[in-house]
Amino acid sequence: MSRRKKLKYSMSIMGLLILILGVIMLLPMAKAYHDHDPAIYKAFFLTSVCSILIGIFTSYGFKKNKDITLRPSDAYTLLTLGWIAASLLTALPFLLSNFSPTPASAIFESVSGLTTTSSTASSASHFPESIILYKALLNYVGGLGLMLLLIAFLSIDRNSQTLARLEAAGPRLIKLTSKMSDTARIIYATYAVFTAAEFLLLMLFPKMRAFEAFVNSLTSISTGGLFNKSFGLYHLGHWYVDIVISVFTIIGSVNFLLYYFLIKGKLKKFFANIELLWYIKFIVAFTLIIAVILYGFDTFDSPFRCIKASFVQVTSTISTTGIPFYNYSTWPATAKLLLTALAFIGSCSISTGGSIKIIRILIYVKMIYRGFLKRAHPRLVVPLTIGGKPVEAPIVSAVSAFILAFIGIFILGGIVLSFSGLYVGEAFSTSISMLSNSGISFSKRFMTGDYSCLSGSFKLFLSLLMLLGRLELFPILILLMPSFLKKDN
């Protein structure tokens, strides 16, 4: 198959992505027009119109080339370049509206939105609601993945399994139906239903405006968490709002394929899922341990407040939503270390959450345990199983490589960030917050997710860490291997 045809196919996919993003920008454009903010309105208008026109032009001929089958190297390239192009495109409204003073700051804003990291490079005390809405929408479309969005609504069946598998948050993505596009639609339908349910529940809170409930719903189900009060997450501190948001961050960080089994009435298959069971165990165990620590150090005046504070902060951290419900920088060091551990563990696979993922942790721990057994009993045959099913050797190998690469990049990120003048704790805390896509550092300076004090080059480096975390490292790293582009392994 000619390289030219593959290039045309890849360009048409990129065009479809640009077209969808251009259409999405119409909503914050309308909000800016309603709020009489001409600078922001013009920025969205120009970017949206240009994106739609470019998208229509470049996606022309997609149907002619839709039967082309991509090699793994082509799929990796398309996925990575698609996310980079989306990040650059969605940065334009931030830059053209003067919300972001520099291109580096604008790119940081767009990448943090699409990767659901939701940090900011702006030190402004008040953010326009059109910008808040825009970043919430970026959270929402990036939560399940840009390629999955195209697969769901544009039926890219020939290469859908390959692209979805490379972008999926976890070691394996299975099809629920014969077509991957149908599976993607089921996932997005579930996503939309949960969003609507959270919106309705938040509207029951008397002080909550419809706009506030809408933004909160978009950002919590996508585990984005626009946490700064002026940046979108409203009425934090009230027990009802905190609990609703926490519950839906948990829902968003659970494997979305499991909800299909729940809808079909296959309750045993849902509740017997080993990753879900351990996810719940982690939440319960860490909530109780941190609550005891908070009560023991008199952080709060009652056991109930300790449990509530612990629960919402634990769920926010393990789901990588990263909402600072409380000023945890004043919490005991042991509690902060446990929260840091949760940031590494992360949520479930095939969810909107980030970091290493529960299933990888389980596989890795079992692999270590099997290693100990083999040391004691060299002739013993010990299959590695999860939920009673054997795990294939390639998956075990991929999990080991991922965890080692994740830790290596985390360490490298901390070292690089230390050159920016950050303290050691701040540098490594920021590194894991970007790589896990949680967005908040466990240092006091960056607790609210404001990284405006960093220079442009370090903002771009943080953007790279966010993209690496969201794409699960390898789609970007593998393109740096010259041998991979020459032949498929």
ZIMOLIN-V846151 format. One record per backbone hydrogen bond with DSSP energy under -1.0 kcal/mol. NH is the residue of the N-H (numbers start at 1). CO is the residue of the C=O. If there is no record, write none. Layout:
<<NH;CO> <NH;CO>>
//
This chain:
<<6;2> <7;3> <8;4> <9;5> <10;6> <11;7> <12;8> <13;9> <14;10> <15;11> <16;12> <17;13> <18;14> <19;15> <20;16> <21;17> <22;18> <23;19> <24;20> <25;21> <26;23> <27;24> <29;25> <30;26> <31;27> <32;28> <33;29> <34;30> <35;31> <36;33> <37;32> <41;37> <42;38> <43;39> <44;40> <45;41> <46;42> <47;43> <48;44> <49;45> <50;46> <51;47> <52;48> <53;49> <54;50> <55;51> <56;52> <57;53> <58;54> <59;55> <62;59> <65;61> <68;65> <75;71> <76;72> <77;73> <78;74> <79;75> <80;76> <81;77> <82;78> <83;79> <84;80> <85;81> <86;82> <87;83> <88;84> <89;85> <90;86> <92;89> <95;91> <96;92> <97;93> <98;95> <99;94> <100;94> <106;102> <107;103> <108;104> <109;105> <110;106> <111;107> <112;108> <113;109> <114;110> <115;111> <116;113> <117;112> <118;112> <120;449> <132;128> <133;129> <134;130> <135;131> <136;132> <137;133> <138;134> <139;135> <140;136> <141;137> <142;138> <143;139> <149;145> <150;146> <151;147> <152;148> <153;149> <154;150> <157;155> <163;159> <164;160> <165;161> <166;162> <167;163> <168;164> <170;168> <183;179> <184;180> <185;181> <186;182> <187;183> <188;184> <189;185> <190;186> <191;187> <192;188> <193;189> <194;190> <195;191> <196;192> <197;193> <198;194> <199;195> <200;196> <201;197> <202;198> <203;199> <205;202> <208;205> <213;209> <214;210> <215;211> <216;212> <217;213> <218;214> <219;215> <220;216> <221;217> <223;220> <224;219> <225;219> <227;225> <231;228> <232;229> <234;232> <238;235> <242;238> <243;239> <244;240> <245;241> <246;242> <247;243> <248;244> <249;245> <250;246> <251;247> <252;248> <253;249> <254;251> <256;350> <258;255> <262;258> <263;259> <264;260> <265;262> <266;261> <267;265> <270;266> <271;267> <272;268> <273;270> <277;273> <278;274> <279;275> <280;276> <281;277> <282;278> <283;279> <284;280> <285;281> <286;282> <287;283> <288;284> <289;285> <290;286> <291;287> <292;288> <293;289> <294;290> <295;291> <296;292> <297;293> <298;295> <299;294> <306;302> <307;303> <308;304> <309;305> <310;306> <311;307> <312;308> <313;309> <314;310> <315;311> <316;312> <317;313> <318;314> <319;315> <320;317> <321;316> <322;316> <325;323> <328;326> <330;327> <331;328> <336;332> <337;333> <338;334> <339;335> <340;336> <341;337> <342;338> <343;339> <344;340> <345;341> <346;342> <347;354> <348;253> <350;169> <352;252> <356;344> <357;345> <358;347> <361;357> <362;358> <363;359> <364;360> <365;361> <366;362> <367;363> <368;364> <369;365> <370;366> <371;367> <372;368> <373;369> <374;370> <375;371> <376;372> <377;373> <380;377> <386;389> <389;386> <391;384> <396;392> <397;393> <398;394> <399;395> <400;396> <401;397> <402;398> <403;399> <404;400> <405;401> <406;402> <407;403> <408;404> <409;405> <410;406> <411;407> <412;408> <413;409> <414;410> <415;411> <416;412> <417;413> <418;414> <419;416> <420;417> <421;418> <427;423> <428;424> <429;425> <430;426> <431;427> <432;428> <433;429> <434;430> <435;431> <436;432> <438;433> <439;433> <441;446> <449;446> <451;120> <454;451> <459;455> <460;456> <461;457> <462;458> <463;459> <464;460> <465;461> <466;462> <467;463> <468;464> <469;465> <470;466> <471;467> <473;468> <474;472> <477;473> <478;474> <480;477> <481;478> <484;481> <487;483>>
//
